[in-house]
Amino acid sequence: MDEAYGGRLPYREQVILALERRGFSGPGAKERAIREELGLAPVRYYQLLNALLDDPRALAHDPVTVNRLRRVRDARRGER
């Protein structure tokens, strides 16, 4: 990956993981937060999140969240 960050996870990716740790109250709340707080379309957000789950820096930064999301992703892939 990009060594310009000295092996640390870039700020935007840290914010994405922080958003994934939060609980959302109702339908559309997470998508609204993605648009308002990150300025991203939900589709783009989920593309970035999926790539982030394979980044070793993300695992080092927040292993609990990354491992949980990897399990969810793997379960969904298994259903296909």
Stockholm file with secondary structure:
# STOCKHOLM 1.0

chainA/1-80         MDEAYGGRLPYREQVILALERRGFSGPGAKERAIREELGLAPVRYYQLLNALLDDPRALAHDPVTVNRLRRVRDARRGER
#=GR chainA/1-80 SS CCGGGTTCCCHHHHHHHHHHHSCCCSTTHHHHHIIIIICCCHHHHHHHHHHHTTCHHHHHHCHHHHHHHHHHHHHHHHHC
#=GC SS_cons        CCGGGTTCCCHHHHHHHHHHHSCCCSTTHHHHHIIIIICCCHHHHHHHHHHHTTCHHHHHHCHHHHHHHHHHHHHHHHHC
//
